Amino acid sequence: MAKFTCNFISYTLHRTVDITVVIPSVTIPESMGFGASDIDGVPDDLSQLKGTARHSKKDRFPVLYLLHGYGNNHAQWTGYTNVELFAEEQNIAVVNISAENKSYVKNGGDDFYSFIEDELPDFICGMFPISRRPEDTYIAGLSMGGYGTLVHALGNPEKYAAFGAFSAAVDINPAQLSGGEAKDLDPSIDPIALADKLIASKAKFPEAYIAIGGEDFLLDANRAFRDRLLSAGVKVTYEEIPEYGHEWRFWNIEIEKFLDWIRPIRTDAYAKTAKRQV
């Protein structure tokens, strides 16, 4: 896996932003000429191997925009989980940004909503071998990032093939969370209102994956949101693991499950390939 830590000037936020981008790249087994089935046949003389690995790729990669939680930044997902390993195995790029405590919406003078919807894909797809196609684009996040995931996926369903909301802060107020004055939540950034609006419009609902730990303080809110979707006829994949709370060990489990779960949905050039050896 190639991991890039980038700092670039945002024309939306009018300042620099830190992001981490992970891109599938040549693995050690591939560099040594091993296929998926012959890793056990290592010759004594490695000079016998004639690798065919190349850094040029046959097509652009699908992408997962992966959002952090309150108090985190662009580095936490790759620091606390094995997402690099999972993404390498699955041939999918992952993008993490630093959104401070602004909940991925327009908040306190920073328009992170427009940044994520417009500028971030412009930068990522312009700089890296990453697909612009909505059917190759996924979004997921934990806690505050789960809230951001719901706001973006349900507010722009035409842009995302699927979403993953892990321990999502479904009913937070972004202004209050960032230390500002609490106000009535705008329906345009309210996951419940956005879900109701999307259902009423009869537009295509993105493929939905919701996960929560049984000991999580957000459990009731997530169950209620799941039930709301199910009662409206929305197909939801729901995961609840009793022994976990609001914690990284749970999110490490769920990000791998989410990447496995989207495999049947994927239509990109790498979708039919087997998991890679890393």
Backbone torsions as a table, in degrees:
resi	resn	phi	psi	omega
1	MET	NA	131.1	172.8
2	ALA	-93.2	126.9	179.9
3	LYS	-116.8	125.2	-179.7
4	PHE	-113.6	128.3	170.7
5	THR	-104.9	117.5	-171.5
6	CYS	-117.6	147.2	171.7
7	ASN	-130.5	115.4	-176.9
8	PHE	-136.5	158.5	-179.0
9	ILE	-80.7	125.0	179.4
10	SER	-93.3	127.6	176.0
11	TYR	-80.3	-9.0	175.5
12	THR	-90.2	-44.6	-176.4
13	LEU	-92.1	-13.5	178.2
14	HIS	61.8	38.1	175.7
15	ARG	-165.7	177.4	-179.7
16	THR	-82.1	151.5	-178.7
17	VAL	-132.1	139.5	176.4
18	ASP	-96.8	134.6	175.5
19	ILE	-139.8	158.0	171.2
20	THR	-119.2	132.5	179.1
21	VAL	-125.3	125.3	175.4
22	VAL	-111.5	130.7	-175.6
23	ILE	-124.5	129.7	174.8
24	PRO	-55.3	135.7	-178.9
25	SER	-142.0	-173.8	-177.7
26	VAL	-63.6	130.4	175.9
27	THR	-94.2	165.4	177.8
28	ILE	-60.4	-46.5	176.9
29	PRO	-56.9	-40.7	179.3
30	GLU	-67.4	-38.9	-178.7
31	SER	-65.9	-23.1	-179.9
32	MET	-96.7	2.2	175.1
33	GLY	88.2	12.1	-179.6
34	PHE	-85.4	138.2	171.6
35	GLY	-90.9	-176.9	-177.6
36	ALA	-66.1	-22.9	-173.3
37	SER	-107.3	-5.0	-172.2
38	ASP	-120.5	25.2	-178.7
39	ILE	-64.1	-25.8	-179.5
40	ASP	-76.1	-17.3	-175.7
41	GLY	-91.1	56.5	-178.6
42	VAL	-79.5	119.6	179.6
43	PRO	-73.9	156.5	178.5
44	ASP	-64.9	-37.1	-179.9
45	ASP	-101.3	102.9	-176.4
46	LEU	-66.6	-15.8	178.6
47	SER	-67.3	-14.9	177.4
48	GLN	-68.8	-20.7	-175.4
49	LEU	-77.5	137.2	175.8
50	LYS	-120.3	95.6	-177.6
51	GLY	-69.6	146.0	176.8
52	THR	-115.6	13.0	-178.0
53	ALA	-67.2	143.7	176.9
54	ARG	-139.1	151.8	177.8
55	HIS	-82.5	-21.9	174.9
56	SER	-73.2	140.1	-175.1
57	LYS	-112.6	157.2	-176.0
58	LYS	-73.8	-22.2	-177.3
59	ASP	-162.4	171.2	177.2
60	ARG	-73.9	150.6	-176.7
61	PHE	-86.7	148.0	167.5
62	PRO	-66.6	164.7	-173.7
63	VAL	-138.6	142.1	172.6
64	LEU	-115.8	117.1	171.9
65	TYR	-85.5	114.4	-169.6
66	LEU	-114.7	115.4	-168.5
67	LEU	-98.4	137.9	-179.0
68	HIS	-84.6	174.1	-179.9
69	GLY	-100.1	-176.9	-178.9
70	TYR	-57.7	132.2	177.8
71	GLY	81.7	-3.6	-179.3
72	ASN	-98.5	-177.1	175.2
73	ASN	-146.2	-163.5	-174.6
74	HIS	-64.8	-17.2	-172.3
75	ALA	-93.4	-13.7	-171.0
76	GLN	-69.7	-39.6	-178.5
77	TRP	-61.4	-43.1	179.8
78	THR	-80.3	-16.7	179.6
79	GLY	-86.0	-35.6	-174.0
80	TYR	-103.9	-12.3	-179.9
81	THR	-126.3	174.9	177.1
82	ASN	-97.0	31.8	-174.5
83	VAL	-61.0	-31.9	176.7
84	GLU	-60.8	-46.0	178.0
85	LEU	-61.0	-48.3	-176.9
86	PHE	-63.3	-41.1	-179.5
87	ALA	-67.5	-38.4	177.2
88	GLU	-62.2	-46.2	178.8
89	GLU	-58.5	-36.7	-171.8
90	GLN	-95.6	-1.0	-179.1
91	ASN	56.9	53.5	177.6
92	ILE	-138.4	140.6	177.2
93	ALA	-83.0	152.2	178.2
94	VAL	-130.1	136.1	179.5
95	VAL	-122.6	126.1	175.2
96	ASN	-118.3	137.7	177.5
97	ILE	-121.7	164.8	170.3
98	SER	-98.4	110.6	-178.6
99	ALA	-110.7	14.9	-179.4
100	GLU	53.5	-140.2	177.6
101	ASN	-109.9	34.3	-172.6
102	LYS	-94.0	2.7	171.3
103	SER	65.0	16.1	174.5
104	TYR	68.4	24.6	177.2
105	VAL	-129.9	-179.3	175.4
106	LYS	-75.1	116.8	-167.7
107	ASN	-155.2	122.8	175.8
108	GLY	61.1	33.8	179.7
109	GLY	89.9	-8.7	177.8
110	ASP	-104.9	122.8	-178.0
111	ASP	-96.4	74.5	178.5
112	PHE	-70.5	-20.3	177.4
113	TYR	-62.9	-53.9	179.5
114	SER	-66.1	-34.5	178.7
115	PHE	-58.8	-46.0	-177.8
116	ILE	-72.4	-41.5	-175.8
117	GLU	-75.7	-32.4	-172.4
118	ASP	-116.3	-57.2	-171.7
119	GLU	-75.7	-41.9	-177.3
120	LEU	-59.7	-48.5	175.9
121	PRO	-62.3	-33.6	177.6
122	ASP	-60.6	-45.9	179.7
123	PHE	-69.3	-50.2	-174.5
124	ILE	-62.6	-48.1	-177.0
125	CYS	-75.3	-21.6	176.9
126	GLY	-80.4	-31.1	-174.4
127	MET	-98.1	-24.8	-172.8
128	PHE	-126.7	161.3	179.6
129	PRO	-77.7	65.6	-175.0
130	ILE	-122.0	137.6	-175.4
131	SER	-71.0	145.4	173.8
132	ARG	-94.6	-6.6	-173.8
133	ARG	-68.8	133.5	177.4
134	PRO	-56.4	-35.2	-179.0
135	GLU	-70.6	-9.8	176.3
136	ASP	-107.2	9.7	-171.8
137	THR	-116.9	128.2	-177.7
138	TYR	-129.9	155.7	177.9
139	ILE	-139.1	140.2	179.7
140	ALA	-153.8	163.2	178.6
141	GLY	-175.1	166.5	-179.2
142	LEU	-115.0	143.0	174.2
143	SER	54.6	-116.2	175.5
144	MET	-56.8	-35.8	176.3
145	GLY	-69.4	-27.2	173.1
146	GLY	-67.9	-39.7	173.5
147	TYR	-60.0	-49.1	179.2
148	GLY	-59.3	-39.1	177.4
149	THR	-58.8	-47.5	-179.0
150	LEU	-64.3	-43.2	-179.8
151	VAL	-61.2	-44.6	-177.0
152	HIS	-76.2	-43.0	-178.0
153	ALA	-68.6	-40.2	-178.4
154	LEU	-82.0	-24.7	176.8
155	GLY	-83.2	-19.4	-178.4
156	ASN	-138.5	59.2	-173.0
157	PRO	-62.8	-20.8	-179.9
158	GLU	-74.2	-11.3	-175.5
159	LYS	-99.1	-11.9	-173.1
160	TYR	-130.5	136.9	178.0
161	ALA	-78.4	-31.0	-177.9
162	ALA	-163.6	160.9	175.6
163	PHE	-135.5	154.4	175.8
164	GLY	-127.6	117.5	179.9
165	ALA	-109.8	108.9	-176.7
166	PHE	-105.3	120.4	179.7
167	SER	49.5	45.0	-171.3
168	ALA	-67.7	136.2	173.5
169	ALA	-82.1	75.7	-169.3
170	VAL	-59.1	-38.9	-171.2
171	ASP	-117.0	33.9	177.5
172	ILE	-76.8	160.9	171.3
173	ASN	-109.2	108.3	-174.6
174	PRO	-55.7	-38.4	-178.7
175	ALA	-62.9	-43.8	-179.4
176	GLN	-68.9	-37.1	-178.7
177	LEU	-64.0	-34.2	-178.8
178	SER	-91.2	10.0	175.6
179	GLY	90.3	7.0	179.6
180	GLY	-89.0	-174.7	179.7
181	GLU	-75.6	130.1	-179.8
182	ALA	-70.4	130.2	177.9
183	LYS	-132.2	166.5	174.8
184	ASP	-60.0	137.5	-176.0
185	LEU	-72.5	126.5	177.6
186	ASP	-62.9	129.5	179.8
187	PRO	-56.6	-24.2	-178.4
188	SER	-72.6	-13.3	176.6
189	ILE	-127.4	26.0	177.5
190	ASP	-108.1	111.2	-177.1
191	PRO	-54.1	-38.4	-178.5
192	ILE	-67.6	-46.3	178.7
193	ALA	-64.2	-39.9	179.3
194	LEU	-65.8	-40.3	177.9
195	ALA	-63.3	-45.7	179.4
196	ASP	-60.8	-42.4	-179.7
197	LYS	-64.4	-43.6	-179.6
198	LEU	-65.3	-41.4	178.1
199	ILE	-63.3	-44.3	-179.5
200	ALA	-63.8	-31.8	-179.2
201	SER	-74.5	-15.8	-177.7
202	LYS	63.4	18.4	174.3
203	ALA	-73.8	164.5	-179.2
204	LYS	-65.5	128.3	177.8
205	PHE	-87.7	132.3	177.9
206	PRO	-59.2	153.0	174.4
207	GLU	-59.4	130.6	-169.8
208	ALA	-116.4	130.2	175.6
209	TYR	-127.6	120.8	-179.3
210	ILE	-125.2	131.8	-178.1
211	ALA	-137.8	144.2	-178.1
212	ILE	-154.4	145.5	175.1
213	GLY	-81.6	145.1	-177.8
214	GLY	-66.1	-17.5	178.5
215	GLU	-104.7	10.3	-177.0
216	ASP	-78.1	139.6	179.1
217	PHE	-69.1	-11.7	177.7
218	LEU	-98.1	11.5	-175.0
219	LEU	-58.6	-50.5	-175.7
220	ASP	-61.4	-41.6	-179.9
221	ALA	-64.3	-38.9	179.6
222	ASN	-70.7	-39.6	176.4
223	ARG	-63.2	-41.9	-179.8
224	ALA	-64.4	-39.9	178.9
225	PHE	-66.2	-43.7	176.1
226	ARG	-57.3	-47.6	-177.9
227	ASP	-64.1	-35.5	178.3
228	ARG	-62.5	-43.7	179.5
229	LEU	-67.4	-45.7	-178.6
230	LEU	-62.5	-39.8	-179.1
231	SER	-66.5	-22.2	178.0
232	ALA	-91.6	2.1	177.4
233	GLY	89.0	11.1	179.0
234	VAL	-79.9	134.6	176.3
235	LYS	-78.1	122.7	-177.8
236	VAL	-130.5	131.3	168.9
237	THR	-92.8	120.1	-174.2
238	TYR	-121.6	132.1	-179.3
239	GLU	-125.0	127.9	176.2
240	GLU	-134.2	121.2	180.0
241	ILE	-111.9	113.6	-168.3
242	PRO	-55.7	-40.1	-168.2
243	GLU	-84.5	1.0	-176.3
244	TYR	-106.7	147.6	174.7
245	GLY	-106.9	-145.6	-179.2
246	HIS	-89.6	83.9	-166.3
247	GLU	-152.3	156.9	-175.4
248	TRP	-67.2	-31.4	178.6
249	ARG	-60.9	-36.7	177.0
250	PHE	-68.8	-45.0	-177.5
251	TRP	-67.9	-30.5	175.1
252	ASN	-64.0	-39.1	176.5
253	ILE	-65.0	-44.9	-172.3
254	GLU	-73.5	-32.4	179.6
255	ILE	-67.6	-35.1	175.7
256	GLU	-67.3	-43.2	179.3
257	LYS	-63.3	-38.8	179.5
258	PHE	-63.7	-44.7	179.5
259	LEU	-65.1	-34.2	172.8
260	ASP	-67.5	-40.4	-176.5
261	TRP	-64.8	-34.1	-179.0
262	ILE	-81.2	-8.9	-177.5
263	ARG	-55.3	-45.6	179.2
264	PRO	-67.2	-19.7	-179.2
265	ILE	-82.1	-29.8	-171.4
266	ARG	-65.2	143.1	177.8
267	THR	-127.0	11.3	-177.9
268	ASP	-73.9	175.3	-175.6
269	ALA	-65.5	-18.1	-177.0
270	TYR	-104.5	1.7	-171.7
271	ALA	-63.5	-32.2	-175.2
272	LYS	-92.3	-2.6	-179.0
273	THR	-79.1	152.4	178.0
274	ALA	-71.9	162.5	174.4
275	LYS	-56.6	136.3	-178.3
276	ARG	-81.2	152.2	173.6
277	GLN	-83.8	130.9	-177.1
278	VAL	-120.5	NA	NA
